[in-house]
Each structure stands twice: as structure tokens, then as C-alpha cells.
Amino acid sequence: MIKMKKNNLPSNVFVQISVFTGSVLAVLLLSVYFLYQVSFDMQRDRLMDIVYSQKHLIESVALFDSKYSTNEIEGGAFEATLLQVKDAHLNNVNFRETGEFLFAQLKKNKIHFLMKVRHESEKVSKSIAYKGTKDAEPMRRALSGETGSIIALDYRSEMVLAAFAPIDVLNIGIVAKIDLKELQTPFYTVVIYGGLASMLLISLVVFWFFKENKKLLAGLENAVRSRTFELESAFNEIQAHQDQLLISKKEAEQANHAKSDFLARMSHELRTPMNAILGFTQILELNPKSTLSDKEKRNLQMVSSAGNHLLELINEVLDLSSIESKEIKLALEIVDIIPIVDNVISISKSMAEEKGVSLEYENIPQDSCFVLADPLRFKQVVLNLLSNAIKYNISDGSVVVSYEKERNRTLRIGVRDTGHGISNDKKSKIFKPFERFDADSEQIEGTGIGLTITKQLVELMNGTIGFESTAGEGSFFYIDVPISDKTPLVKSENKELPTRSSLKTKKTILYIEDIPANVLLVEEILLEKENIRFISASNAQAGIELAQSENPDLILMDIHMPGMDGLTAFDELQSLNKTRNIPVIALTADAMDVDIKKALKRGFKDYITKPINVPIFMHVINKTLA
């Protein structure tokens, strides 16, 4: 960076002298204008004085000369008087070179001058038309009975400053005038010479400035060149930094995409074996004819509990990853949140009873309460807060769910518990992932990222989350959501007539799956349903051929298969007349939101993720075949 010293800069003398010269010129012009106005006013006043004094004199003479009572002006002593008056004023210094004193009478619609005018060498006629011309305007006004002064054209078509008045007793007009250019010429001369003098002075200053500061200007030019080079170098560095930022952003996006792909792949690979573990565990637990001993049933429950805990961890890690990478997309709509909260409380009652915690409900709104939210994600948020309040409570504790409308048109849903509470030194970490503070947290199932996900989901739905807690007394977690003025549109159900296949007494289900354990699990689940015929295919192509030959009532489709994948197989089925109307349900370990939405948008009837939850799975099957 070049730092130029003060003595290396051009002197400011030039600027100062230029400002001074300009100021002097401005003062000069203002002074000239002021003097011109003063001179103009004084000359006008003199002309008016002359007109008034001679008007009175002539009126007095006219009173003593009866010869002129018939308005015959020419000839005699009165004409001599007028000539003497005129000659006297022509010799007056106030009339200068172009000054003139005029008398005229109106005859036959013409202005008739009563004596030779001063500028008779200009061969001006003694008569001028009264109307139809702008010449002799001052005399025209005098003959019209007006008194005053004006800048106008005289009988020569020259601009003059004139004073005028009528002499009513003789029906004549009197005008004293002087050419305007005679008044202005001296002032114009001063302005021109003053301007030339100022320009000469500025030229001399400029010449002196460049002569004295030539070396300094050369140094300044070098400094500017050097500074320009520095700026170009800095710009190139900034450009290179921006290019590097773009590269880093692209690498970060690629890394984020790779992370998402990795998590999706890991989720799929973990869910596939867990599908068999949890699926067959549920079959054993739900089998009414089971011969397992109490100890074996207890061990089976331990396997099921551990498997569900692992599944919860996988789901929450996927949710957190989707939120952090901004890949999660909410299906926002106007919903009534009261039934959603009611459903969560109903689900949580069994957990509260097992823990020995009472579950209470207060301040329930009498009317519906509509908000803009994703119903599934909102349910997830409330369920997380409620399950935490139950899990981290004390024995014989209580959980209270409440509603409260705030002033800024928001609704507060609160969950208050009587648990151990949170100490002040740990409150700032409550929404950070993998933070668990309860003394019994090691014995309580949980991942430590539920509140992190909850907070971000609430904010994505334009809400806020907060809490109050006292160590040893309990906590109060709440979410504030904006109340909507709109109400949801009533969706009409499209009730289709039963098709030929739905009237069959025995339903055929085709399962297209490449992993034998998964096929065996679904077959075992459906074994108890006597009205269901189960068939399977180990790849997509075989499944399409079987669908055409067997015409099943329902197809269960895995997505990841060797060769043709499930999405392509679905498209193939949709293109065939025989299989186009067969409902297809995705049964896959792909649990990412983007995968679910992609399949449903493509036209899948429903989407079930592995590991299979047997009651939910059977509910979807029965609903589809109904």
C-alpha cells in the first residue's frame, strides 16, 4: 500500500486562487446588476419627474390661451412654448444622446406628432397608426389616458425606457424616453471586461500552477499508476479467493451429498437385517398359540426393545442429517392441531401407565385451532416432548399438557413435568445433539438428539420452542405456533366402486423381493389370513411376468433389487393394460423423505418402510384390499 506524504501532493494554491477569482467575478456581476437596477430606477424616476412637471406647465399655459380651447395646437405662442420646453429638455444631461421629449395628438385613428422629432434624419413620418402595431406604445398609452412608465417599442421600433402621461385639457399625450441600449451599454462593458480580466487571471494561475508543479504532477501520475497496480493485484486476489470459495462450496455440497448418500445406504443396510430381527420377534410376540416360557418371553421383549431403540436411533440420525443438509421438505397445510395433540396423548397413555406417571390435560380450547404446519412432523414434535416428560419423570410424578393463547395471535402448547429438572449450567446445551443431563439417563432409552430435531422442525413450521426448568422441581417445555386465519378446504373423498378383483373371496398378494428372509417374514405375517393367497418373485422381471399371468389384487414392491429396480418395474407395470390398475405398495428399507415422496408422486398406493411394524403393515394391507 502506497502512502503519499502531504508535500508530494499538488499545492492547493490553484484551488484557492480559482475560488477567490470566481468569488470576485460573482461579486462583480452582482454589483454590476445592482448598480444597473439602481441606475435604471433613477432614470425612470427622472423621466417621470420631467413628464409631471411639463404636464403641469403646459396645462397652466393652456388655461390662459383661449385660442387653443378648440384643441388647435399648431401655430401661435403655444407651439412656441412647446418647442421651448422640448429644446430645454434636449439640452438636459438626463436625456443623454438618445433622450427625447414628445407631444402627440390622436386624429382620425392615428398618432399625430405635433412637432419634428429628434431623430428626424431617420425619416420617420409624423403620423403612426393608433392600432395594429406595437410601435409608439408609450404614446399610445398616454393617449389612452394612462400615466406611468414602461419598457416598450417607440415610433422607430427601438426598445426604450419611457414615462408617459395624458394632458386631458388639450387631448394630447406627453412622453419622455431614452433608448434602453444606451442605459445598458456601460454595464455590459463592465461585465465583459471584468469577465475577460477574470479569465486572464485564471489563465495566468493555471500557467503558473502547471509550471511550478510539473514534477509533482509527474510524481502523482506515478503514484496513481502504482496504486492502480496495487488495486488490480488486490482485485485479482479477491477474484482468486472467490474462485476458491466457489470450489470449497462445490466440495462442501459434494461432501454433503456424499454424506446423505452414505446415510441413506447405511440406513438401508441396517434396516434390511433388522427387518428380519424385529419382524420375526413381533410374530413370536403376537402369536396367541405361542408356547414360550415367561423367561423366553422376557428375553424376546429385551430383543424387541433393543431393536426398536436401534431403529429409533437410525430414524433420528436420518432426520437430523436431512435437516442439517436442508433436504427435508415439509408438507405445510392448514390443520387443526387439537386432534393431533389428542392423538399423541392417547398414544402416550400406555407409556405413562408403565412409568407410573399421571397424564393430565388442561385449558382445552372449545373450538378448533388452525395453524400452518406439517401434520406428521407436528405430531412428531409433540410426541417427543411428551415422551421426554414421561421418561425423565419421577415415580408417581405427573405430566400436564396445556394450551394458552398469546397476545400476538400465537398458541402456546405446553408440557409440564415433575421430573428432576435441569440445572442452570446445562440449560444452554439442552438443544445440542447427543446431550443428556438426567441422572438416570444411562438407564433410560434415548438418543440425545430428539430435542435438536424438535427445535429445528418447529422453526421450519414458523414456530418457536422454549423451556423453563428448576433443578429438583421439574421442567416446562412449550412451543409457540402462529394461529392461522384460514380454514382448511374440505376434501371430498373419491369413493370408487368395487372392482372385479375386490369382490373375490380370496385375495392374491404378489411380493417382489430379492432377499429370501424378507419374503419369508411377509409370508409368515400373512399366514394367519385365510382369505389371502401369497405369491412371490425374486426379481423385477419375474415379478412383472407373474403379475400379468396371475393378475394379483395387490403388489408389494421392494425398491433396491439387482437388475431392474422397483421404480422402473412400477413404470413397466403402469405401461401394461393388464397390470395398470393393480395397486402397488412400496415395501423397502429406503426411509429418506425424498425417497418416500418420489415414490408416492410416481403413483405408489402407499409406502411402508422396513423394519415392518406388523400392526401398521396389516392395517395398510386391509385398507388397500377393502
N, C-alpha and C positions, 0 to 999 in steps of 0.2 A: 504494500500500500504506500503510495507516494504522498508525503506530507509537505506541501508547499509553504515556505515561510512567507511572512507578510510582505517583506521587502522584495520578494520575487514577483508580486502581483503588480499589474499596471497601476500607475498613480490615479487617484480619483480626482485629480485637478480638472481633467477634461469634463468629468461629470458635473463637478461643482460649477465650473465656468459656464457650461451649457445650461445648467439650471438657472444660473444667475442671468445669463443673456436672455433666456426665454422669459424669465420673470420681468426683466426690464422692458422687453418688447411688449409683453402683455400689459404692463403698466402704461407704456407709451400709447398703445392702442386705446386703452380705456380712457386715458387722459384726453387724447385727441377727440374721442367720441363725446366725452363730457363737454369739452370746450366747444365742439361743434353744436351740441344741443343748446349750450348757453348762448352762443352767437346767434343761432337760429331764432331762439326765443326773443333775444334782444332786438333783432332786426324786424321780427314780426310786430313787436310792441311799438317800435318806431314808426313802422308803416301805418299801424292803426292810429297812432297819435296824429300823424300827418293828415290822414283821412278825416278824423274827427274835427281837427282844428280848421281845415279848409272847408269842410261841410258847413260848419257854423258861420265861417266868414262869408261864404257865398250866399247862404240863406239870409244873412243880415243885409248884404248889398241888394239882394233881390227884393227885399221889403221896401227899399227906398227908391226903386226904379220902376215906376208904373208902366214903363214902355214894355217891359218883359212879362207883364201879367198874363199875356196871351201865349206864354211859352215860346215866343220867338226869340231865340238865343243869339243868333248870328248878327254881327254888326253892332255898332254903338259902343258905349262906355263899358257895358257889362262884358262883352267879348274881350275888351282890352284888359279888364280886371282878371279874367280867366287866364289870359296869356301871361300877365304879370305873376300870377300865382304859380303857373306852371314853370316859368323861367326861373323863378326864385328857388323852386324845389329841384330843378335840374342842376343848379349850381350847389345844391346841398350835398355835403360829403356823404350822407347816408344813402344817396341814390347811386353812388359809385359810377361804373361805366355803363351798366345796363339798366339802371333805375329809370322809372318813367311814371309820370302823373297823367291820368287820362280822364276825359269827360265824354259822355256819350248820351244820346237820346234814342228812344225807341220810336221809329217811324215806319209805318207800313210793314210791320213784322220784320224789320231789320234794325241792327245796331248801327246807329249813325254817329260817328265820332265828330265832335264839334270843332276840332282843330287838327292841324297836322300833327302826326305822331312823331316821336323822337327818331324812330327808325324808318323815316320816310324813304331813305335810299333803298330800302328793301321792296319798294313799290307795292306797298300794301294798300288796298282800296279803303276808302273812308267808310264803307258800309260792309257789314257781315251779317249773314242770315242769323236770325234770332233762334231758329230751331233747326234740327237736322245736322248739327255739327258740334263738336266738343271744343272748338276754338273759342277764345274770348270768354271762357267760363266765368272768371271773376266778374266781368262787366255784366254778363247775363244774370248773375245772381243779384248784383246791385240793382239792375233794372227790375228785378222781380220783387224788390222791397226788402232784401236780406242785408244784414250787416255782419261782418266778420272777416276771417282770414282763411286762406286755402292755398294748397299747392296744386296747380292745375295748368292747362294749356292757355297761353294768351292768344292774341289775334295772329301771331306769327307761327303758331303750333309749337312754341317753346315752353318748357316747363318753367314756371315762375312761382315765387312766393308773393302773394298779393293780399292786400287789405282792401275791402270794398264797403260801400255804403250808398244808400239812395238819397237824393235830395228831392224830397217829395213835392216841395213848393214849385219846383221847376220841372218835375217829371224827368230828371236826368240821373245818371249814375256816376259815381266818382270812384276811381281805382288808383292805388299806389302800388307799384310792383317792382321786383328786381329778379333777374334771371337766377334760377336755382344753382346752375353750374358755377356762377360767379361766387356764390356762398360756399360751395363745396370744394372748389379747386384748391384753395390753400391747405385744407385739411387732408385732401388726397395727397398733396405734395409731401406733407409731413409724414404721412403713413408710408408712402413709397420710399422716401429717403431713409426713414427710420428702419424700415424692413431691410433695405439694402445694407445699411450700416450694421444691423444685427447679423445678417448673413455673412458679411465680410468679417466681422469679429469671430463668428463661429468657425469660418473657414481658416482664419489665422490660428485659432486654438487647435483645430484638428491637425493643421500642418505642423504646429509646434509639438502636439502630442505624439504624432507618428515619428517625427524626427527624434524626439527625446526618448521614446520608448520602443524603438525598433528592436533593440536587443532583448528587452523584456518581453516583447510580443513573440520573438523567436523562442525564448525560453518557455513562455506559456504554451506555445504550439507543441514544443517537445513534451511538456508536462501532460498536455491533453492526449498526445499520441501514446505516451506511456500509460496514462490512466485508461485509455481505450483498450490497450493491450491487456491490462490487468482485468478490466471488466469482461473482455472476451474470454480470458482464461478462467475467470470465476464462473461465467456462463457455461463454459464447456464442462467445468467440474460439476456444476448443478445438473447439467444435462446427463452427465455420466452417472451422477447419483440417482437421478430419476430413472434412468435405464436400469440401474442396479435394483432400485425399489420395485420396478415392474417385474424384473426377473425373480426377485425374492417373493413378490406377491404370487407370481405364477407357480413358483416352487412350493409356497405355502398351500396354495389351492390344490396342487397335485398331491402334496402330503396329506392334506385334509381328505381329499378324495380317496387316497390310498388307505387312510385310517378308517374311513367309512366302509370301504370295500373289505378291509380286514375284519372289522367288527361284524359286518354282515355275514362274511364267510365263517367266522368263529361262532357266531350265533347259530348259523345253520348246522355246523358240525357238532356243536354241543347239544342242540335240540334234538338231533336225529337219534343218538343213543338214549337221551333222556325220555324220548317218546316211548321207547320200549320199557324203560325202567318204571316211569310213572304210570304209563298205560296199563301194564300188567299188574302193577301194585293196586291200581284202582279196581281192576277186575276182581282181584282177590278180596279186596275190602268190601266191594259191593255185592259179592256173591252170597245170596241168602243160604245157599247149601254148603257153605264153607265148613270144613272140619278142622280148621286151625285151632290150636290151643290158645289160651289167653296170652301166654308168653309170646307165641308166634305172632299173634295179632298185634301185641305191643311193639314187637320188633318191626313188623310191617308198617306200623304207624310212624316209627322212627325213620324208616327208609323214605316213606312218603313225605314226612315233614322236611327232611334234609333235601330231598329232590325239589320240593316246592320252594324252599329257601334259595337253592341254587338257581332255579328258574326266575325267581323274583329279582335276584342279583343281575342275571343276564338281561332281563327286561329293563331294569332301571339304568344299567350301563348304556344300553342302546338308546334309551330316551335321552339321557344326558348327552351322549355323543351327537344325537340328531339336533338337539337344541343348540349346543356349542357350535356346530358346523352350519347352523341356520338352515338345515334341510327339513326341519319339521314344519309342516303346514297345517294350520288349524282350520277346521270346517266351522267357521263362525256363523251363527244364526240366532235369531230372536227366540229364546227359550224361557219357559217358566222354571225357575230354579227350585221352587218349593218341592215338586215331586222328585227332583233329583236328590235333594237332601233327605227327603223321606225314605227313598230307596236305600241310600247309604246307611241311614240309621237302622233300617230293617236288616241289612246285611251284617251290620256290626253287632247286633244284639247277642248272637251266639258267642262271639269272641268276648264280649263284656261279661256274660254269664260264666264262662270258663275262668275268667280272671277274677271274678267276684267283685266286679265294679258295676255300680248302678249307672244307667244311661238315661238322662233326663232331657226334656225338650221344653223350651220356654219362649215366650213372645212370638208365637207362631202367627204370621200375617193371615188375616181373614181372606184377603183377595190374592189373586195371582201376582207374582212379581217377575216381570220380564227383564232380561238382560241379554246383551250380545255376547255369546260365548259358544265354545265347542262343547256340546253336552257330554261327550265321553271324557274329555280332558278335565272338564269341571267336576265331574263325578270322581275322577282320579284324585284331584286336589282335595276335595272334602274327605274322601276315604282315607287319604294319607294323614290328614290332621286328626281325624277321629281315631284311626288305628294307633297312632303315636300316643294320643291321650289315654287310650286304654292300656297299651303295652307298658308304658312307663309310669303307670299309676301305682298306688299302694293298695294293699289288700283292704277290701271294704271301702274303697275310695269311690269317687263319683266323677262323672263327666257330664257337663251341661252344654247343650247346643242352643244358641240363641240367635235372634235376629234383631237388628236395630237400624232404623232408617236415619241417615246422617243429613245435615243441612244442605250439602252440595249435591243433592239427588243421587246419593250412593247408598247401597245397602251393605251393612256390615254383618257378616256371618261369623259368629264367634264360637270357639270350642274351649271351655274352661275345665281344667282337671285339678285334682287334689294330689298330684304326684310330688316328686322330690324337688321340683323347681330347678332353675338354672342360676348359678352364681354370676355375679357381675363381671368377673374376669373372663367368663366364657361366652357372654352374650354376643360379642362381636363375631364369633366364629360359627354361630348357630346355622347359618345358611351356606356354609362352606362344605364341599363334598367330603365324605368319609370322616366327619367329626361326630363323635358320640360321647356324651358327657355324663349320662346317668350312671350311678354307682353299680347298678345291676346290668349294664349294657352288654357285658360279655355273656350273660346268660339269656339275654333277650335277642330273638332273631331280628335281624335288620341289616341294612347295607350301609347306612350313614349318608346316603345321597338322596333320600326321599324328599327332604325339605328343600334341597338345592333345586330339584326338578320342579317341586311345587311352586317355589318362588318365581322361577322363570316362566312357567305355564301361566300363572296368574298375571304376570306383566304382559305376556303375549296377548292376553284377553283384556288388556287395558285396565287391569285392576292393580291393587297393591296388597301386600301382606305385611303383617307386623305381629309383635307379641309383647306381652308383659309377664314378668316372672319374678317370683320371690323364692329364694332358696329355702327349702323346708316347708313351703306352703302350697306350691303348685304354679301352673302357668296358664296364661290365656292367649291363645293364638287366634288371629282374626284375619279375614280377607275382606277388602272393600271393593265392590264392583259397581260401575255406573248403572243406574236404572234406565231402561230404555222407554221412550215414549211410544214406541211402535209395538204392535202386537203381531204374533206370527200368523202367516197365512194358513188357512185351514186346508190341509192337503186331502184331496179326495182319494179314497182307496180304489184302485183299479181291480175290481173283483172279476177274475176270469172264470169262464165256465169250465167245469172239469173236463179234461181231455180224455181220450180213449184210454190212455195208459193209467190215468189216475183212478179209473173205475175198476181196474184189475184187483182181484182179491189178493194176489201175491205180487209184490214189487221186486223188481230186479235192480240191484245196485252194482255198477261196474267200478272197480277201483284200479286206476292205472298208477302203478308204483314199482320202482326197481329194487327196493330193499325188502327182502322176504319177511324180516321181523315186523316191519310196519304193516305189511299185508296180513300177517297172522294176527296182529293186535286188533285190527279193524274187524277181521273175521270173527275173533273171539267176542268183541263187543256186540256185534250184530247177531251172534249165535242164539241169543235168547229171544230174538224177534222171529217168531214162526212165520210171519207173513212176508219175510224178506228173503230173497234169493241172492246170494252173494257170488260174484264172479270177478276175476282179476286178470290184469295183463302186466307183464314185466317191463314193457317199453311202450313208447307213444304210438309207434306204427301199428303194433299188435293191438293196442287199445282201440285205435280208430277202426280197424277191420272188425274187431269184436263188437264195437258199438253199432256198426252197420248191419251185422248179422243177427245180433241179439235184441237190438232196439231197447236198451235198458230205460228204466224210469228215472234214474239218477246216475251221474258220473262223478266220482271223486277223483281229482286230478292232482298228482304231485307236480311241482314246477321244475325242480332240478332232476333231470334224468339224462343218461347217456344218449347221444344221438339227438333226436328231436326233443326239445324241452316242452314243458307243459303249456306255455303261452302259444307256441307255434301249433301244438296239437289242438288247442282250443280253436284257433283260427281255422284250422283244417276242418274241424267238426262243424263250424259255423258255415263253411262254404258248401257243405253237402246237404242236399234236401232231406235225406233220411235222418240226419242227426242234428239238424239246425235247431229244433225246438226242445232238445233234451237239456234239462238244467244241469249245469256243471258247477261243482263246488271245489274251490282250491283247498287242498289239504297238504300243507307244506311247512317246512321249518324256516321259511323266509318271513321274518317278523317285522321288518322295517316298514315304517309308514308309507314310504314311497312305493314299495313293492305291493302293499295291500291296495293302495289307491289305483295303481296301474292296472292290477287285475280286475278290480271292480269296474273301473272305467271301460275296460275291454269288453265286459259283458258277463263276467262270472256271477253266478247266482249269489254266492256267499264266499267267505274266506275264513278258514279255520287254521290256526297256527299250531304246530307241534311244540311241546308235548300235548297230546289230546287231553282235554278236560272232559271226561266221559259224560257227565250230565249235560254239559253245554253241547257237546257233539250230538248226543241223541235228540236234544231239543231242536237243533238245526235240521237234522235228518227228518224228524217227524213233521216239522213245519213245511219243509220242502215237498214231502210226499203227500201232504194232506190234500 
